[in-house]
Amino acid sequence: MNLNESTTIPSGVNIQRKWFVIDAAGQTLGRLSSHAASILAGKTNPLYTPYIDMGDHVVIINAEKIHLTGMKGAQKLYRRYTGFPGGLREESYVKLLARRPEAILEQSIKGMLPKSKLGRQMATKLKVYKGADHPHHAQQPVALEMHSSGKPMELHKKQEHQRKAKA
């Protein structure tokens, strides 16, 4: 046993944040949202600490091309409250997708983050855009490819490699 080994605990001061671009065209809403939420929370970082915001920035493009499985597109409702008596407003998924598709992804991803100050801080690193253009080219974001199964390509390749090694 080596006594010089120790666990490094990050302080949260010198965190190197990366920028990722995810293309939502043809992706399923829930699978894309859960992957984006794990990146925002920092769970893909080897130094992940639950009480520190270790997450990276996520830019999602083509938000209007997201889809739902089954009959959810026709049945799903988005509710909000204006703050006044009788102020409950409902809007269907189809209407919200036509009016403001970014809101669908934002609500879905923010709902998967912690409900605390830390979760709200993580959500500030999410940028969602309607079309294929985004103003974050100066940050040199890395394109994150998604497999048809909904997993990121690098995780999918690791799992295939492990299966081949076992066989």
ZAKE-604300 format. One record per atom (N, C-alpha, C, O): residue number from 1; residue in one letter; atom name; x, y, z. Coordinates in nm, 2 decimals, decimal comma. Layout:
<rs>
NUM;A;CA;X;Y;Z
...
</rs>
This chain:
<rs>
1;M;N;0,09;-0,12;0,00
1;M;CA;0,00;0,00;0,00
1;M;C;0,09;0,12;0,00
1;M;O;0,18;0,14;0,08
2;N;N;0,06;0,21;-0,09
2;N;CA;0,14;0,34;-0,10
2;N;C;0,07;0,45;-0,02
2;N;O;-0,04;0,48;-0,04
3;L;N;0,15;0,50;0,08
3;L;CA;0,09;0,60;0,17
3;L;C;0,10;0,74;0,11
3;L;O;0,04;0,83;0,17
4;N;N;0,16;0,76;0,00
4;N;CA;0,17;0,89;-0,06
4;N;C;0,05;0,92;-0,15
4;N;O;0,03;1,04;-0,19
5;E;N;-0,04;0,82;-0,17
5;E;CA;-0,15;0,85;-0,25
5;E;C;-0,26;0,93;-0,17
5;E;O;-0,28;0,90;-0,05
6;S;N;-0,32;1,02;-0,23
6;S;CA;-0,42;1,10;-0,16
6;S;C;-0,53;1,14;-0,25
6;S;O;-0,51;1,14;-0,38
7;T;N;-0,65;1,17;-0,20
7;T;CA;-0,76;1,21;-0,28
7;T;C;-0,75;1,36;-0,30
7;T;O;-0,74;1,43;-0,20
8;T;N;-0,76;1,40;-0,42
8;T;CA;-0,76;1,55;-0,45
8;T;C;-0,90;1,60;-0,44
8;T;O;-1,00;1,54;-0,50
9;I;N;-0,92;1,70;-0,36
9;I;CA;-1,05;1,77;-0,35
9;I;C;-1,04;1,90;-0,42
9;I;O;-0,97;1,99;-0,37
10;P;N;-1,12;1,92;-0,52
10;P;CA;-1,11;2,05;-0,59
10;P;C;-1,17;2,16;-0,51
10;P;O;-1,26;2,14;-0,43
11;S;N;-1,11;2,28;-0,53
11;S;CA;-1,16;2,40;-0,45
11;S;C;-1,27;2,47;-0,52
11;S;O;-1,34;2,55;-0,46
12;G;N;-1,28;2,46;-0,65
12;G;CA;-1,38;2,53;-0,73
12;G;C;-1,33;2,66;-0,78
12;G;O;-1,41;2,73;-0,84
13;V;N;-1,20;2,69;-0,76
13;V;CA;-1,15;2,82;-0,80
13;V;C;-1,09;2,81;-0,94
13;V;O;-1,13;2,89;-1,03
14;N;N;-1,01;2,72;-0,97
14;N;CA;-0,94;2,70;-1,09
14;N;C;-1,00;2,59;-1,18
14;N;O;-0,93;2,50;-1,21
15;I;N;-1,12;2,60;-1,21
15;I;CA;-1,19;2,50;-1,29
15;I;C;-1,18;2,53;-1,44
15;I;O;-1,21;2,65;-1,48
16;Q;N;-1,13;2,44;-1,52
16;Q;CA;-1,12;2,46;-1,66
16;Q;C;-1,25;2,41;-1,73
16;Q;O;-1,27;2,29;-1,74
17;R;N;-1,33;2,51;-1,77
17;R;CA;-1,46;2,47;-1,83
17;R;C;-1,44;2,46;-1,98
17;R;O;-1,38;2,54;-2,04
18;K;N;-1,50;2,35;-2,03
18;K;CA;-1,50;2,33;-2,18
18;K;C;-1,64;2,38;-2,23
18;K;O;-1,73;2,39;-2,16
19;W;N;-1,64;2,39;-2,36
19;W;CA;-1,77;2,43;-2,43
19;W;C;-1,80;2,32;-2,53
19;W;O;-1,72;2,27;-2,61
20;F;N;-1,93;2,27;-2,53
20;F;CA;-1,97;2,17;-2,61
20;F;C;-2,09;2,22;-2,69
20;F;O;-2,18;2,29;-2,64
21;V;N;-2,10;2,17;-2,82
21;V;CA;-2,22;2,20;-2,90
21;V;C;-2,29;2,07;-2,93
21;V;O;-2,23;1,97;-2,97
22;I;N;-2,42;2,07;-2,91
22;I;CA;-2,50;1,95;-2,93
22;I;C;-2,60;1,99;-3,04
22;I;O;-2,67;2,09;-3,02
23;D;N;-2,61;1,91;-3,15
23;D;CA;-2,71;1,93;-3,25
23;D;C;-2,84;1,85;-3,21
23;D;O;-2,83;1,73;-3,20
24;A;N;-2,95;1,92;-3,19
24;A;CA;-3,07;1,86;-3,15
24;A;C;-3,15;1,80;-3,26
24;A;O;-3,26;1,74;-3,24
25;A;N;-3,11;1,81;-3,39
25;A;CA;-3,19;1,77;-3,50
25;A;C;-3,20;1,62;-3,50
25;A;O;-3,11;1,54;-3,50
26;G;N;-3,33;1,57;-3,49
26;G;CA;-3,36;1,43;-3,49
26;G;C;-3,34;1,36;-3,36
26;G;O;-3,36;1,24;-3,35
27;Q;N;-3,31;1,43;-3,25
27;Q;CA;-3,28;1,37;-3,12
27;Q;C;-3,41;1,36;-3,04
27;Q;O;-3,51;1,44;-3,07
28;T;N;-3,42;1,27;-2,95
28;T;CA;-3,53;1,26;-2,86
28;T;C;-3,51;1,35;-2,74
28;T;O;-3,40;1,36;-2,69
29;L;N;-3,62;1,42;-2,70
29;L;CA;-3,61;1,53;-2,60
29;L;C;-3,55;1,48;-2,47
29;L;O;-3,46;1,54;-2,42
30;G;N;-3,60;1,37;-2,41
30;G;CA;-3,55;1,33;-2,28
30;G;C;-3,41;1,28;-2,28
30;G;O;-3,34;1,31;-2,19
31;R;N;-3,37;1,20;-2,38
31;R;CA;-3,24;1,15;-2,39
31;R;C;-3,13;1,26;-2,41
31;R;O;-3,03;1,26;-2,34
32;L;N;-3,16;1,36;-2,49
32;L;CA;-3,08;1,47;-2,51
32;L;C;-3,07;1,56;-2,38
32;L;O;-2,96;1,60;-2,35
33;S;N;-3,18;1,58;-2,32
33;S;CA;-3,19;1,66;-2,20
33;S;C;-3,11;1,60;-2,08
33;S;O;-3,04;1,67;-2,01
34;S;N;-3,12;1,47;-2,07
34;S;CA;-3,05;1,40;-1,96
34;S;C;-2,90;1,41;-1,98
34;S;O;-2,82;1,42;-1,88
35;H;N;-2,85;1,39;-2,10
35;H;CA;-2,71;1,40;-2,13
35;H;C;-2,66;1,54;-2,11
35;H;O;-2,55;1,56;-2,05
36;A;N;-2,73;1,64;-2,16
36;A;CA;-2,69;1,78;-2,14
36;A;C;-2,69;1,82;-1,99
36;A;O;-2,60;1,89;-1,95
37;A;N;-2,79;1,77;-1,91
37;A;CA;-2,79;1,80;-1,77
37;A;C;-2,67;1,74;-1,70
37;A;O;-2,61;1,80;-1,60
38;S;N;-2,63;1,62;-1,74
38;S;CA;-2,51;1,56;-1,67
38;S;C;-2,38;1,63;-1,71
38;S;O;-2,29;1,64;-1,62
39;I;N;-2,37;1,69;-1,83
39;I;CA;-2,26;1,77;-1,86
39;I;C;-2,26;1,90;-1,78
39;I;O;-2,16;1,94;-1,73
40;L;N;-2,38;1,97;-1,77
40;L;CA;-2,39;2,09;-1,69
40;L;C;-2,36;2,07;-1,55
40;L;O;-2,30;2,16;-1,48
41;A;N;-2,39;1,95;-1,49
41;A;CA;-2,37;1,92;-1,35
41;A;C;-2,22;1,89;-1,33
41;A;O;-2,18;1,88;-1,21
42;G;N;-2,15;1,85;-1,43
42;G;CA;-2,01;1,82;-1,42
42;G;C;-1,99;1,67;-1,39
42;G;O;-1,88;1,63;-1,35
43;K;N;-2,09;1,59;-1,42
43;K;CA;-2,07;1,44;-1,39
43;K;C;-1,98;1,37;-1,48
43;K;O;-1,94;1,26;-1,46
44;T;N;-1,95;1,43;-1,60
44;T;CA;-1,86;1,37;-1,69
44;T;C;-1,71;1,41;-1,65
44;T;O;-1,62;1,35;-1,71
45;N;N;-1,69;1,50;-1,56
45;N;CA;-1,56;1,54;-1,52
45;N;C;-1,50;1,44;-1,41
45;N;O;-1,58;1,40;-1,32
46;P;N;-1,38;1,40;-1,43
46;P;CA;-1,33;1,30;-1,34
46;P;C;-1,31;1,36;-1,19
46;P;O;-1,31;1,28;-1,10
47;L;N;-1,31;1,49;-1,18
47;L;CA;-1,30;1,55;-1,05
47;L;C;-1,43;1,59;-0,99
47;L;O;-1,44;1,68;-0,91
48;Y;N;-1,54;1,53;-1,04
48;Y;CA;-1,68;1,57;-1,00
48;Y;C;-1,69;1,57;-0,85
48;Y;O;-1,65;1,47;-0,78
49;T;N;-1,75;1,68;-0,80
49;T;CA;-1,78;1,69;-0,66
49;T;C;-1,92;1,74;-0,65
49;T;O;-1,95;1,84;-0,71
50;P;N;-2,01;1,68;-0,57
50;P;CA;-2,15;1,71;-0,58
50;P;C;-2,18;1,86;-0,53
50;P;O;-2,28;1,92;-0,57
51;Y;N;-2,10;1,91;-0,44
51;Y;CA;-2,13;2,04;-0,38
51;Y;C;-2,06;2,16;-0,45
51;Y;O;-2,06;2,27;-0,40
52;I;N;-1,99;2,13;-0,56
52;I;CA;-1,92;2,23;-0,64
52;I;C;-1,97;2,23;-0,78
52;I;O;-1,99;2,12;-0,84
53;D;N;-1,99;2,34;-0,84
53;D;CA;-2,03;2,35;-0,98
53;D;C;-1,91;2,32;-1,07
53;D;O;-1,83;2,41;-1,10
54;M;N;-1,89;2,20;-1,11
54;M;CA;-1,78;2,15;-1,20
54;M;C;-1,82;2,14;-1,34
54;M;O;-1,73;2,10;-1,42
55;G;N;-1,94;2,18;-1,38
55;G;CA;-1,99;2,15;-1,51
55;G;C;-1,93;2,24;-1,62
55;G;O;-1,87;2,34;-1,60
56;D;N;-1,95;2,19;-1,75
56;D;CA;-1,91;2,26;-1,86
56;D;C;-2,02;2,34;-1,93
56;D;O;-2,14;2,32;-1,89
57;H;N;-1,99;2,42;-2,03
57;H;CA;-2,09;2,50;-2,10
57;H;C;-2,15;2,41;-2,21
57;H;O;-2,08;2,33;-2,27
58;V;N;-2,28;2,42;-2,23
58;V;CA;-2,35;2,34;-2,34
58;V;C;-2,42;2,44;-2,43
58;V;O;-2,51;2,52;-2,38
59;V;N;-2,40;2,43;-2,56
59;V;CA;-2,47;2,51;-2,66
59;V;C;-2,55;2,41;-2,74
59;V;O;-2,49;2,31;-2,80
60;I;N;-2,68;2,42;-2,74
60;I;CA;-2,77;2,33;-2,82
60;I;C;-2,82;2,41;-2,94
60;I;O;-2,88;2,52;-2,92
61;I;N;-2,80;2,35;-3,06
61;I;CA;-2,85;2,42;-3,18
61;I;C;-2,97;2,33;-3,24
61;I;O;-2,98;2,22;-3,21
62;N;N;-3,04;2,39;-3,33
62;N;CA;-3,15;2,33;-3,40
62;N;C;-3,26;2,28;-3,30
62;N;O;-3,30;2,16;-3,31
63;A;N;-3,30;2,36;-3,21
63;A;CA;-3,39;2,32;-3,11
63;A;C;-3,53;2,29;-3,17
63;A;O;-3,61;2,22;-3,11
64;E;N;-3,56;2,35;-3,28
64;E;CA;-3,69;2,33;-3,34
64;E;C;-3,71;2,19;-3,41
64;E;O;-3,82;2,15;-3,44
65;K;N;-3,60;2,12;-3,42
65;K;CA;-3,60;1,99;-3,48
65;K;C;-3,60;1,87;-3,38
65;K;O;-3,57;1,76;-3,42
66;I;N;-3,62;1,90;-3,26
66;I;CA;-3,63;1,80;-3,15
66;I;C;-3,76;1,72;-3,17
66;I;O;-3,86;1,78;-3,22
67;H;N;-3,77;1,60;-3,13
67;H;CA;-3,90;1,52;-3,14
67;H;C;-3,92;1,44;-3,01
67;H;O;-3,83;1,42;-2,93
68;L;N;-4,05;1,40;-2,99
68;L;CA;-4,09;1,32;-2,88
68;L;C;-4,13;1,18;-2,94
68;L;O;-4,17;1,17;-3,06
69;T;N;-4,13;1,08;-2,86
69;T;CA;-4,17;0,95;-2,90
69;T;C;-4,32;0,93;-2,87
69;T;O;-4,38;0,99;-2,78
70;G;N;-4,38;0,84;-2,95
70;G;CA;-4,52;0,80;-2,92
70;G;C;-4,62;0,92;-2,95
70;G;O;-4,60;1,00;-3,04
71;M;N;-4,72;0,92;-2,87
71;M;CA;-4,83;1,02;-2,88
71;M;C;-4,80;1,15;-2,79
71;M;O;-4,89;1,23;-2,78
72;K;N;-4,68;1,16;-2,73
72;K;CA;-4,66;1,27;-2,64
72;K;C;-4,67;1,40;-2,70
72;K;O;-4,71;1,50;-2,64
73;G;N;-4,63;1,41;-2,83
73;G;CA;-4,64;1,54;-2,90
73;G;C;-4,78;1,60;-2,90
73;G;O;-4,79;1,73;-2,89
74;A;N;-4,88;1,52;-2,91
74;A;CA;-5,02;1,57;-2,92
74;A;C;-5,07;1,59;-2,78
74;A;O;-5,17;1,66;-2,76
75;Q;N;-5,02;1,52;-2,68
75;Q;CA;-5,08;1,52;-2,54
75;Q;C;-5,01;1,61;-2,44
75;Q;O;-5,07;1,65;-2,35
76;K;N;-4,89;1,64;-2,47
76;K;CA;-4,81;1,72;-2,37
76;K;C;-4,85;1,86;-2,36
76;K;O;-4,87;1,93;-2,46
77;L;N;-4,87;1,91;-2,23
77;L;CA;-4,90;2,05;-2,20
77;L;C;-4,80;2,11;-2,12
77;L;O;-4,74;2,05;-2,03
78;Y;N;-4,77;2,24;-2,14
78;Y;CA;-4,68;2,32;-2,06
78;Y;C;-4,76;2,42;-1,99
78;Y;O;-4,84;2,50;-2,05
79;R;N;-4,75;2,42;-1,85
79;R;CA;-4,83;2,51;-1,77
79;R;C;-4,74;2,61;-1,70
79;R;O;-4,62;2,59;-1,66
80;R;N;-4,79;2,74;-1,69
80;R;CA;-4,72;2,84;-1,61
80;R;C;-4,83;2,92;-1,54
80;R;O;-4,94;2,93;-1,58
81;Y;N;-4,79;2,99;-1,44
81;Y;CA;-4,88;3,07;-1,36
81;Y;C;-4,83;3,22;-1,37
81;Y;O;-4,72;3,24;-1,34
82;T;N;-4,92;3,31;-1,40
82;T;CA;-4,89;3,45;-1,41
82;T;C;-4,87;3,52;-1,28
82;T;O;-4,80;3,62;-1,27
83;G;N;-4,93;3,47;-1,17
83;G;CA;-4,92;3,53;-1,04
83;G;C;-5,05;3,60;-1,00
83;G;O;-5,06;3,65;-0,89
84;F;N;-5,14;3,61;-1,10
84;F;CA;-5,27;3,67;-1,07
84;F;C;-5,38;3,56;-1,05
84;F;O;-5,36;3,45;-1,10
85;P;N;-5,49;3,59;-0,98
85;P;CA;-5,60;3,50;-0,97
85;P;C;-5,65;3,45;-1,10
85;P;O;-5,68;3,53;-1,19
86;G;N;-5,66;3,32;-1,12
86;G;CA;-5,71;3,27;-1,25
86;G;C;-5,60;3,28;-1,36
86;G;O;-5,64;3,27;-1,47
87;G;N;-5,48;3,29;-1,32
87;G;CA;-5,37;3,31;-1,42
87;G;C;-5,30;3,19;-1,46
87;G;O;-5,18;3,20;-1,51
88;L;N;-5,36;3,07;-1,45
88;L;CA;-5,30;2,95;-1,50
88;L;C;-5,31;2,95;-1,65
88;L;O;-5,41;2,95;-1,71
89;R;N;-5,19;2,94;-1,72
89;R;CA;-5,19;2,94;-1,87
89;R;C;-5,14;2,80;-1,91
89;R;O;-5,04;2,75;-1,86
90;E;N;-5,20;2,74;-2,01
90;E;CA;-5,16;2,62;-2,07
90;E;C;-5,13;2,63;-2,21
90;E;O;-5,20;2,71;-2,28
91;E;N;-5,03;2,56;-2,26
91;E;CA;-4,99;2,57;-2,40
91;E;C;-4,95;2,43;-2,44
91;E;O;-4,87;2,37;-2,37
92;S;N;-5,00;2,39;-2,56
92;S;CA;-4,96;2,25;-2,60
92;S;C;-4,82;2,25;-2,65
92;S;O;-4,76;2,35;-2,69
93;Y;N;-4,76;2,13;-2,66
93;Y;CA;-4,62;2,11;-2,71
93;Y;C;-4,61;2,16;-2,85
93;Y;O;-4,51;2,23;-2,88
94;V;N;-4,71;2,14;-2,94
94;V;CA;-4,70;2,18;-3,08
94;V;C;-4,70;2,33;-3,09
94;V;O;-4,62;2,38;-3,17
95;K;N;-4,78;2,40;-3,01
95;K;CA;-4,79;2,54;-3,02
95;K;C;-4,66;2,61;-2,97
95;K;O;-4,60;2,70;-3,02
96;L;N;-4,61;2,55;-2,85
96;L;CA;-4,48;2,60;-2,80
96;L;C;-4,36;2,58;-2,89
96;L;O;-4,27;2,66;-2,89
97;L;N;-4,37;2,46;-2,95
97;L;CA;-4,26;2,43;-3,05
97;L;C;-4,26;2,53;-3,16
97;L;O;-4,15;2,57;-3,21
98;A;N;-4,37;2,57;-3,21
98;A;CA;-4,38;2,66;-3,32
98;A;C;-4,34;2,80;-3,27
98;A;O;-4,28;2,88;-3,35
99;R;N;-4,38;2,84;-3,15
99;R;CA;-4,36;2,98;-3,10
99;R;C;-4,22;2,99;-3,04
99;R;O;-4,15;3,09;-3,08
100;R;N;-4,18;2,90;-2,96
100;R;CA;-4,05;2,92;-2,89
100;R;C;-3,99;2,79;-2,85
100;R;O;-4,00;2,74;-2,74
101;P;N;-3,92;2,72;-2,95
101;P;CA;-3,87;2,58;-2,92
101;P;C;-3,76;2,58;-2,82
101;P;O;-3,74;2,47;-2,76
102;E;N;-3,69;2,69;-2,80
102;E;CA;-3,58;2,69;-2,70
102;E;C;-3,64;2,66;-2,56
102;E;O;-3,57;2,60;-2,48
103;A;N;-3,76;2,71;-2,53
103;A;CA;-3,82;2,70;-2,40
103;A;C;-3,84;2,55;-2,37
103;A;O;-3,83;2,51;-2,25
104;I;N;-3,87;2,47;-2,46
104;I;CA;-3,90;2,33;-2,44
104;I;C;-3,77;2,26;-2,39
104;I;O;-3,77;2,19;-2,29
105;L;N;-3,66;2,28;-2,45
105;L;CA;-3,53;2,22;-2,41
105;L;C;-3,49;2,28;-2,28
105;L;O;-3,44;2,21;-2,19
106;E;N;-3,50;2,41;-2,26
106;E;CA;-3,45;2,48;-2,14
106;E;C;-3,53;2,42;-2,02
106;E;O;-3,47;2,39;-1,92
107;Q;N;-3,66;2,41;-2,03
107;Q;CA;-3,74;2,36;-1,92
107;Q;C;-3,71;2,21;-1,89
107;Q;O;-3,70;2,17;-1,77
108;S;N;-3,69;2,13;-1,99
108;S;CA;-3,66;1,99;-1,97
108;S;C;-3,52;1,97;-1,90
108;S;O;-3,51;1,89;-1,81
109;I;N;-3,42;2,05;-1,95
109;I;CA;-3,29;2,03;-1,89
109;I;C;-3,28;2,09;-1,75
109;I;O;-3,22;2,03;-1,66
110;K;N;-3,34;2,21;-1,73
110;K;CA;-3,34;2,27;-1,59
110;K;C;-3,42;2,18;-1,49
110;K;O;-3,39;2,18;-1,37
111;G;N;-3,52;2,11;-1,54
111;G;CA;-3,59;2,02;-1,45
111;G;C;-3,51;1,90;-1,40
111;G;O;-3,54;1,84;-1,30
112;M;N;-3,40;1,87;-1,47
112;M;CA;-3,31;1,76;-1,44
112;M;C;-3,19;1,80;-1,35
112;M;O;-3,12;1,72;-1,31
113;L;N;-3,18;1,93;-1,33
113;L;CA;-3,07;1,98;-1,24
113;L;C;-3,12;2,00;-1,10
113;L;O;-3,24;2,00;-1,08
114;P;N;-3,03;2,01;-1,00
114;P;CA;-3,08;2,03;-0,86
114;P;C;-3,16;2,15;-0,84
114;P;O;-3,14;2,25;-0,91
115;K;N;-3,26;2,15;-0,75
115;K;CA;-3,34;2,26;-0,72
115;K;C;-3,28;2,34;-0,61
115;K;O;-3,33;2,34;-0,50
116;S;N;-3,18;2,41;-0,64
116;S;CA;-3,11;2,49;-0,54
116;S;C;-3,03;2,60;-0,60
116;S;O;-3,03;2,62;-0,73
117;K;N;-2,95;2,68;-0,52
117;K;CA;-2,87;2,78;-0,58
117;K;C;-2,77;2,72;-0,68
117;K;O;-2,74;2,78;-0,78
118;L;N;-2,71;2,60;-0,64
118;L;CA;-2,62;2,53;-0,73
118;L;C;-2,68;2,49;-0,86
118;L;O;-2,61;2,51;-0,97
119;G;N;-2,80;2,45;-0,86
119;G;CA;-2,87;2,41;-0,98
119;G;C;-2,90;2,53;-1,07
119;G;O;-2,88;2,52;-1,19
120;R;N;-2,93;2,64;-1,01
120;R;CA;-2,96;2,76;-1,09
120;R;C;-2,82;2,81;-1,15
120;R;O;-2,82;2,87;-1,26
121;Q;N;-2,71;2,80;-1,08
121;Q;CA;-2,58;2,84;-1,13
121;Q;C;-2,54;2,75;-1,25
121;Q;O;-2,49;2,79;-1,35
122;M;N;-2,57;2,62;-1,24
122;M;CA;-2,54;2,52;-1,34
122;M;C;-2,62;2,56;-1,47
122;M;O;-2,57;2,55;-1,58
123;A;N;-2,75;2,60;-1,45
123;A;CA;-2,84;2,63;-1,56
123;A;C;-2,79;2,75;-1,64
123;A;O;-2,83;2,77;-1,76
124;T;N;-2,71;2,84;-1,58
124;T;CA;-2,66;2,96;-1,65
124;T;C;-2,57;2,92;-1,76
124;T;O;-2,54;3,01;-1,85
125;K;N;-2,51;2,80;-1,76
125;K;CA;-2,41;2,76;-1,86
125;K;C;-2,48;2,69;-1,98
125;K;O;-2,41;2,64;-2,07
126;L;N;-2,61;2,69;-1,98
126;L;CA;-2,69;2,63;-2,09
126;L;C;-2,73;2,74;-2,19
126;L;O;-2,79;2,84;-2,15
127;K;N;-2,70;2,72;-2,32
127;K;CA;-2,74;2,81;-2,42
127;K;C;-2,82;2,73;-2,53
127;K;O;-2,76;2,64;-2,58
128;V;N;-2,94;2,77;-2,56
128;V;CA;-3,02;2,70;-2,66
128;V;C;-3,06;2,79;-2,77
128;V;O;-3,10;2,90;-2,74
129;Y;N;-3,04;2,75;-2,89
129;Y;CA;-3,07;2,83;-3,01
129;Y;C;-3,16;2,76;-3,11
129;Y;O;-3,16;2,64;-3,12
130;K;N;-3,25;2,84;-3,17
130;K;CA;-3,35;2,78;-3,26
130;K;C;-3,29;2,72;-3,39
130;K;O;-3,32;2,61;-3,43
131;G;N;-3,20;2,80;-3,45
131;G;CA;-3,14;2,75;-3,58
131;G;C;-3,00;2,69;-3,56
131;G;O;-2,97;2,65;-3,45
132;A;N;-2,93;2,68;-3,67
132;A;CA;-2,80;2,61;-3,67
132;A;C;-2,69;2,71;-3,63
132;A;O;-2,57;2,67;-3,61
133;D;N;-2,72;2,84;-3,62
133;D;CA;-2,61;2,94;-3,59
133;D;C;-2,62;2,97;-3,44
133;D;O;-2,72;2,96;-3,37
134;H;N;-2,49;3,00;-3,38
134;H;CA;-2,48;3,04;-3,24
134;H;C;-2,37;3,14;-3,23
134;H;O;-2,27;3,13;-3,31
135;P;N;-2,37;3,23;-3,14
135;P;CA;-2,27;3,33;-3,13
135;P;C;-2,15;3,30;-3,04
135;P;O;-2,08;3,38;-3,00
136;H;N;-2,12;3,17;-3,02
136;H;CA;-2,02;3,12;-2,93
136;H;C;-1,90;3,06;-3,00
136;H;O;-1,83;2,98;-2,94
137;H;N;-1,87;3,10;-3,12
137;H;CA;-1,76;3,05;-3,20
137;H;C;-1,63;3,09;-3,14
137;H;O;-1,53;3,01;-3,15
138;A;N;-1,62;3,20;-3,07
138;A;CA;-1,49;3,25;-3,01
138;A;C;-1,45;3,15;-2,89
138;A;O;-1,33;3,15;-2,87
139;Q;N;-1,54;3,08;-2,83
139;Q;CA;-1,50;2,99;-2,72
139;Q;C;-1,45;2,85;-2,78
139;Q;O;-1,41;2,77;-2,70
140;Q;N;-1,46;2,84;-2,91
140;Q;CA;-1,41;2,71;-2,98
140;Q;C;-1,48;2,59;-2,92
140;Q;O;-1,41;2,50;-2,87
141;P;N;-1,61;2,58;-2,93
141;P;CA;-1,68;2,47;-2,87
141;P;C;-1,66;2,34;-2,95
141;P;O;-1,64;2,34;-3,07
142;V;N;-1,66;2,23;-2,88
142;V;CA;-1,64;2,10;-2,94
142;V;C;-1,77;2,04;-2,97
142;V;O;-1,86;2,04;-2,89
143;A;N;-1,79;1,98;-3,09
143;A;CA;-1,92;1,92;-3,13
143;A;C;-1,93;1,79;-3,06
143;A;O;-1,84;1,71;-3,07
144;L;N;-2,04;1,76;-2,99
144;L;CA;-2,06;1,64;-2,92
144;L;C;-2,16;1,55;-3,01
144;L;O;-2,28;1,59;-3,02
145;E;N;-2,12;1,45;-3,06
145;E;CA;-2,20;1,36;-3,15
145;E;C;-2,28;1,27;-3,06
145;E;O;-2,23;1,21;-2,96
146;M;N;-2,41;1,25;-3,10
146;M;CA;-2,49;1,16;-3,02
146;M;C;-2,52;1,04;-3,11
146;M;O;-2,55;1,05;-3,23
147;H;N;-2,52;0,92;-3,05
147;H;CA;-2,56;0,79;-3,12
147;H;C;-2,71;0,78;-3,13
147;H;O;-2,78;0,85;-3,06
148;S;N;-2,76;0,70;-3,22
148;S;CA;-2,90;0,68;-3,23
148;S;C;-2,97;0,63;-3,10
148;S;O;-3,09;0,65;-3,08
149;S;N;-2,89;0,56;-3,02
149;S;CA;-2,94;0,51;-2,89
149;S;C;-2,96;0,62;-2,79
149;S;O;-3,02;0,60;-2,68
150;G;N;-2,91;0,75;-2,82
150;G;CA;-2,92;0,86;-2,73
150;G;C;-2,80;0,88;-2,64
150;G;O;-2,79;0,98;-2,57
151;K;N;-2,70;0,79;-2,65
151;K;CA;-2,57;0,80;-2,57
151;K;C;-2,47;0,88;-2,66
151;K;O;-2,48;0,88;-2,78
152;P;N;-2,38;0,95;-2,59
152;P;CA;-2,28;1,02;-2,66
152;P;C;-2,19;0,92;-2,73
152;P;O;-2,17;0,80;-2,69
153;M;N;-2,14;0,95;-2,85
153;M;CA;-2,06;0,86;-2,93
153;M;C;-1,94;0,80;-2,85
153;M;O;-1,91;0,68;-2,87
154;E;N;-1,87;0,88;-2,77
154;E;CA;-1,75;0,83;-2,70
154;E;C;-1,79;0,72;-2,60
154;E;O;-1,72;0,63;-2,58
155;L;N;-1,91;0,74;-2,53
155;L;CA;-1,95;0,64;-2,44
155;L;C;-2,00;0,51;-2,52
155;L;O;-1,97;0,40;-2,47
156;H;N;-2,06;0,53;-2,63
156;H;CA;-2,11;0,42;-2,71
156;H;C;-1,99;0,34;-2,76
156;H;O;-1,99;0,21;-2,76
157;K;N;-1,88;0,40;-2,80
157;K;CA;-1,76;0,33;-2,85
157;K;C;-1,70;0,26;-2,74
157;K;O;-1,65;0,15;-2,76
158;K;N;-1,69;0,32;-2,62
158;K;CA;-1,63;0,25;-2,50
158;K;C;-1,71;0,12;-2,47
158;K;O;-1,65;0,02;-2,44
159;Q;N;-1,84;0,12;-2,47
159;Q;CA;-1,92;0,01;-2,44
159;Q;C;-1,90;-0,10;-2,55
159;Q;O;-1,90;-0,22;-2,51
160;E;N;-1,89;-0,06;-2,68
160;E;CA;-1,87;-0,16;-2,78
160;E;C;-1,73;-0,23;-2,76
160;E;O;-1,72;-0,35;-2,78
161;H;N;-1,63;-0,15;-2,72
161;H;CA;-1,50;-0,20;-2,70
161;H;C;-1,50;-0,30;-2,59
161;H;O;-1,43;-0,40;-2,59
162;Q;N;-1,57;-0,27;-2,48
162;Q;CA;-1,58;-0,36;-2,36
162;Q;C;-1,65;-0,49;-2,40
162;Q;O;-1,61;-0,60;-2,36
163;R;N;-1,75;-0,48;-2,48
163;R;CA;-1,82;-0,60;-2,53
163;R;C;-1,73;-0,69;-2,61
163;R;O;-1,73;-0,81;-2,59
164;K;N;-1,65;-0,63;-2,70
164;K;CA;-1,56;-0,71;-2,78
164;K;C;-1,45;-0,77;-2,70
164;K;O;-1,40;-0,88;-2,73
165;A;N;-1,40;-0,70;-2,60
165;A;CA;-1,30;-0,75;-2,51
165;A;C;-1,35;-0,87;-2,43
165;A;O;-1,27;-0,97;-2,41
166;K;N;-1,47;-0,87;-2,39
166;K;CA;-1,53;-0,99;-2,31
166;K;C;-1,55;-1,11;-2,40
166;K;O;-1,54;-1,22;-2,36
167;A;N;-1,58;-1,08;-2,53
167;A;CA;-1,61;-1,19;-2,62
167;A;C;-1,48;-1,27;-2,67
167;A;O;-1,49;-1,36;-2,75
</rs>
